[in-house]
Amino acid sequence: MCLGVPGKIVETYDAGGLKMGKVDFGGVTREACLEYLPDAQIGDYTVIHVGFAITRLTEREAQETLAALQELVNVSEELGPEREGA
């Protein structure tokens, strides 16, 4: 399964001719390539997949997606380790 995670662009810069950025995922900041979204700006929300920004989101869409991901974590915790492989 592939998973794209929404985050907020907090910094943009050029690295070797590539548009790059720092993206905040709720307190955890990671570097991502922004080349696929050349108009991406600081403050934009984007989905990051394997280090690449692949689409832009509204803040509301990002928050809804993060809430859904958190719900998945909660369900996994409720099932416990004996159910994870089921």
C-alpha positions in Angstrom: 0.0 0.0 0.0 1.3 3.5 -0.8 0.5 6.4 1.4 0.7 10.1 0.7 0.7 12.3 3.8 -0.5 15.9 3.8 1.8 18.6 5.2 2.3 22.4 5.1 5.2 24.0 3.2 7.2 26.1 5.6 10.2 26.9 3.5 11.2 26.7 -0.2 14.7 26.8 -1.7 16.7 25.7 -4.7 19.0 22.7 -4.4 21.0 21.8 -7.5 18.4 23.3 -9.8 15.5 21.6 -8.1 12.7 23.4 -6.3 12.8 21.9 -2.8 11.0 22.7 0.5 10.6 21.9 4.1 7.2 20.5 4.9 5.7 20.4 8.4 3.7 17.2 9.2 2.2 18.3 12.5 5.4 19.2 14.2 7.8 16.9 12.3 9.5 18.7 9.4 11.0 16.9 6.4 12.5 17.9 3.1 10.5 17.3 -0.1 10.9 17.9 -3.8 8.4 20.5 -5.1 9.3 20.2 -8.8 5.9 18.6 -9.6 4.2 21.7 -8.2 6.3 24.6 -9.5 3.7 27.2 -8.2 3.8 25.8 -4.7 4.3 28.5 -2.0 5.1 28.7 1.6 1.8 28.1 3.5 0.4 25.7 0.9 -0.7 22.3 1.9 0.4 19.4 -0.2 0.4 15.6 -0.3 3.9 14.2 0.0 4.6 10.7 -1.4 8.1 9.2 -1.2 9.6 12.7 -0.8 7.8 14.4 -3.6 4.9 16.9 -3.4 2.3 15.4 -5.8 -0.8 17.6 -5.3 -2.0 20.7 -3.4 -4.8 20.6 -0.8 -6.8 23.2 1.0 -6.1 23.4 4.7 -9.5 21.8 5.3 -8.7 18.8 3.1 -5.4 18.4 4.8 -6.9 18.5 8.3 -9.7 16.0 7.2 -7.0 13.6 5.8 -4.9 13.9 8.9 -7.9 13.1 11.1 -8.7 10.0 9.0 -5.1 8.9 9.3 -5.2 9.4 13.1 -8.4 7.3 13.2 -6.6 4.5 11.4 -3.9 4.6 14.0 -6.5 4.5 16.8 -8.2 1.5 15.2 -4.9 -0.3 14.9 -4.1 0.3 18.6 -7.6 -0.9 19.6 -7.1 -4.2 17.6 -3.8 -4.8 19.3 -0.7 -6.6 18.0 -2.5 -10.0 17.7 -4.9 -8.6 15.0 -2.4 -6.7 12.9 -1.6 -9.7 10.7 -5.2 -10.7 10.3 
